[in-house]
Amino acid sequence: MVKIILASNSKVRAEILKNNRIDFEILPSKIDEDSVKQSLISEGANPESISKNLAELKSITVSQRNINKLVLGADTVIDLNGELISKPTSRENALEILKKLNGKKHSLISSVCISKNGSMTWNYTDKSILKMKLMEENDLKLYLSKLSDEIIYAYNVYQIEGIGKTLFSNIEGDKNSIMGLPIDKIVNYLRKL
């Protein structure tokens, strides 16, 4: 398989690529995701569109600086009935997010984009449905107390491959997609090359 550039600092995405024997290097895009999200929201974009746009922007930005190389950009967002839920900015914000999701069903949208020479060559978006158990606020606080800051700020408040799975009564979707990369689709595309 060809070597790619991962336009992300995500340790989980890097681990998924390693586990699937994909040769890669890491060059984060360093785009200001929050300002891009705000701009897209002000234009009326829905969470799925925001996820797709961010994955594409990350991929294209890095591919413009790395000629003739394939660049993988990715983005994952939570969609709660059309409302975009972003990664928490503090432990207090993480608790507010969990309270919002508490007892409800939401979509986790994972978008990936591969670009070369500043142009998108392939993209894919996957949607998983997760139903969070109805929990007491003290249980949510206890859950958060078990997580490091790194996990809280990197995983949309739940780490599905770790203790985060205990938050849910039902999970429908691909585990790798939920963790941030629909790897089977990426591998299929890279094999075709």
C-alpha positions as CSV (number, residue, x, y, z in Angstrom):
1,M,0.0,0.0,0.0
2,V,1.1,3.6,-0.6
3,K,2.4,5.8,2.2
4,I,0.1,8.6,3.4
5,I,0.3,11.7,5.5
6,L,-2.2,11.9,8.4
7,A,-3.2,15.6,8.8
8,S,-4.0,15.1,12.5
9,N,-2.3,14.8,15.9
10,S,-4.9,12.2,17.0
11,K,-3.2,9.3,18.8
12,V,-6.2,7.1,18.3
13,R,-6.3,7.7,14.5
14,A,-2.5,7.0,14.4
15,E,-3.1,3.8,16.3
16,I,-5.9,2.7,13.9
17,L,-3.6,3.3,10.9
18,K,-0.7,1.3,12.6
19,N,-3.0,-1.6,13.5
20,N,-4.0,-1.8,9.8
21,R,-0.3,-1.7,8.6
22,I,-0.7,1.6,6.8
23,D,2.6,3.4,6.3
24,F,2.1,7.1,7.3
25,E,3.7,10.2,8.8
26,I,2.0,12.8,10.9
27,L,1.7,16.5,9.7
28,P,-1.2,18.2,11.5
29,S,-3.1,20.8,9.5
30,K,-3.1,23.4,12.2
31,I,-6.3,25.0,10.9
32,D,-8.4,27.0,13.4
33,E,-11.3,24.5,13.7
34,D,-13.4,26.6,15.9
35,S,-13.5,29.6,13.6
36,V,-14.3,27.4,10.6
37,K,-17.1,25.7,12.6
38,Q,-18.5,29.1,13.6
39,S,-18.4,30.3,10.0
40,L,-20.1,27.2,8.7
41,I,-22.8,27.4,11.5
42,S,-23.5,31.0,10.6
43,E,-24.1,29.9,7.0
44,G,-26.6,27.3,8.2
45,A,-24.5,24.2,7.8
46,N,-25.6,21.1,9.5
47,P,-23.2,18.9,11.6
48,E,-22.6,16.4,8.8
49,S,-21.7,19.2,6.4
50,I,-19.4,20.7,9.1
51,S,-17.6,17.4,9.6
52,K,-17.1,16.9,5.8
53,N,-15.9,20.4,5.3
54,L,-13.3,20.2,8.2
55,A,-12.0,16.8,7.0
56,E,-11.6,18.2,3.5
57,L,-10.0,21.5,4.7
58,K,-7.4,19.6,6.8
59,S,-6.6,17.3,4.0
60,I,-6.3,19.9,1.3
61,T,-4.3,22.4,3.5
62,V,-1.6,19.8,4.1
63,S,-1.6,18.4,0.6
64,Q,-0.9,21.9,-0.9
65,R,2.4,21.9,1.0
66,N,3.3,18.2,0.2
67,I,3.3,17.8,-3.6
68,N,2.5,14.3,-5.0
69,K,1.7,12.8,-1.6
70,L,-1.6,11.5,-0.4
71,V,-3.0,13.3,2.7
72,L,-5.7,11.9,5.0
73,G,-7.8,14.5,6.8
74,A,-10.5,13.4,9.3
75,D,-13.1,15.0,11.5
76,T,-15.7,13.6,14.0
77,V,-18.6,15.5,15.4
78,I,-21.6,14.8,17.6
79,D,-25.0,15.6,16.1
80,L,-27.8,15.9,18.8
81,N,-31.0,16.5,16.8
82,G,-29.2,18.9,14.4
83,E,-27.2,20.6,17.1
84,L,-23.4,20.4,16.7
85,I,-21.7,19.3,19.9
86,S,-18.0,20.1,19.9
87,K,-15.1,18.8,22.0
88,P,-15.2,20.2,25.5
89,T,-13.1,23.2,26.5
90,S,-13.1,22.4,30.2
91,R,-14.2,19.8,32.7
92,E,-17.2,21.9,33.5
93,N,-18.1,22.0,29.8
94,A,-17.6,18.2,29.5
95,L,-20.2,17.7,32.3
96,E,-22.6,20.1,30.5
97,I,-22.2,18.0,27.3
98,L,-22.8,14.8,29.1
99,K,-25.9,16.2,30.8
100,K,-27.1,17.3,27.3
101,L,-26.6,13.8,25.9
102,N,-27.9,12.0,29.0
103,G,-30.7,9.5,28.2
104,K,-30.8,10.6,24.6
105,K,-29.9,9.2,21.2
106,H,-27.3,11.1,19.1
107,S,-25.3,10.6,15.9
108,L,-21.6,10.5,15.8
109,I,-20.4,11.6,12.3
110,S,-16.9,10.6,11.1
111,S,-15.7,12.2,7.9
112,V,-12.5,11.4,6.0
113,C,-10.9,13.0,3.0
114,I,-7.9,12.1,0.9
115,S,-6.2,14.8,-1.2
116,K,-3.3,15.1,-3.5
117,N,-1.7,18.3,-4.8
118,G,-4.4,20.4,-3.2
119,S,-7.3,18.6,-4.6
120,M,-9.7,16.1,-3.0
121,T,-9.4,12.6,-4.6
122,W,-11.7,10.7,-2.3
123,N,-14.0,11.2,0.7
124,Y,-16.4,9.2,2.9
125,T,-18.7,10.0,5.8
126,D,-20.0,7.5,8.2
127,K,-22.7,7.9,10.8
128,S,-23.1,5.9,14.0
129,I,-26.1,6.1,16.4
130,L,-25.4,6.0,20.1
131,K,-28.0,6.0,22.9
132,M,-26.7,7.2,26.2
133,K,-28.1,5.6,29.4
134,L,-30.1,7.9,31.7
135,M,-27.7,8.6,34.6
136,E,-27.6,10.7,37.7
137,E,-25.5,13.8,37.7
138,N,-23.2,12.3,40.4
139,D,-22.6,9.3,38.2
140,L,-21.6,11.6,35.3
141,K,-19.2,13.4,37.6
142,L,-17.7,10.1,38.8
143,Y,-17.2,9.0,35.2
144,L,-15.4,12.3,34.3
145,S,-13.2,12.0,37.5
146,K,-11.8,8.7,36.0
147,L,-10.7,10.4,32.8
148,S,-7.4,12.3,32.2
149,D,-7.6,15.8,30.7
150,E,-6.1,14.4,27.5
151,I,-8.9,12.0,27.0
152,I,-11.6,14.5,27.9
153,Y,-10.3,17.1,25.4
154,A,-9.6,14.6,22.6
155,Y,-12.6,12.2,22.5
156,N,-15.8,14.2,22.4
157,V,-16.2,13.4,26.2
158,Y,-16.4,9.7,25.8
159,Q,-13.7,7.2,24.9
160,I,-15.7,4.4,23.3
161,E,-12.8,2.0,23.3
162,G,-12.3,2.5,27.1
163,I,-14.7,3.1,30.0
164,G,-16.8,5.4,27.8
165,K,-18.7,2.4,26.4
166,T,-20.3,2.0,29.9
167,L,-22.2,5.3,29.2
168,F,-24.3,3.7,26.5
169,S,-27.3,1.4,26.4
170,N,-27.1,1.0,22.6
171,I,-24.4,1.5,20.0
172,E,-25.0,1.1,16.3
173,G,-22.1,1.6,14.0
174,D,-18.5,0.7,13.2
175,K,-16.2,0.9,16.3
176,N,-13.3,2.3,14.2
177,S,-15.6,5.0,12.8
178,I,-16.7,5.9,16.3
179,M,-13.1,6.2,17.3
180,G,-12.4,8.5,14.4
181,L,-11.5,6.6,11.3
182,P,-13.7,4.4,9.1
183,I,-10.6,2.3,8.3
184,D,-12.2,-0.4,6.1
185,K,-13.3,2.2,3.6
186,I,-9.8,3.9,3.7
187,V,-8.0,0.6,3.2
188,N,-10.3,-0.3,0.2
189,Y,-9.5,3.0,-1.4
190,L,-5.8,2.8,-0.8
191,R,-5.7,-0.8,-2.2
192,K,-7.3,0.4,-5.5
193,L,-4.3,2.8,-5.9
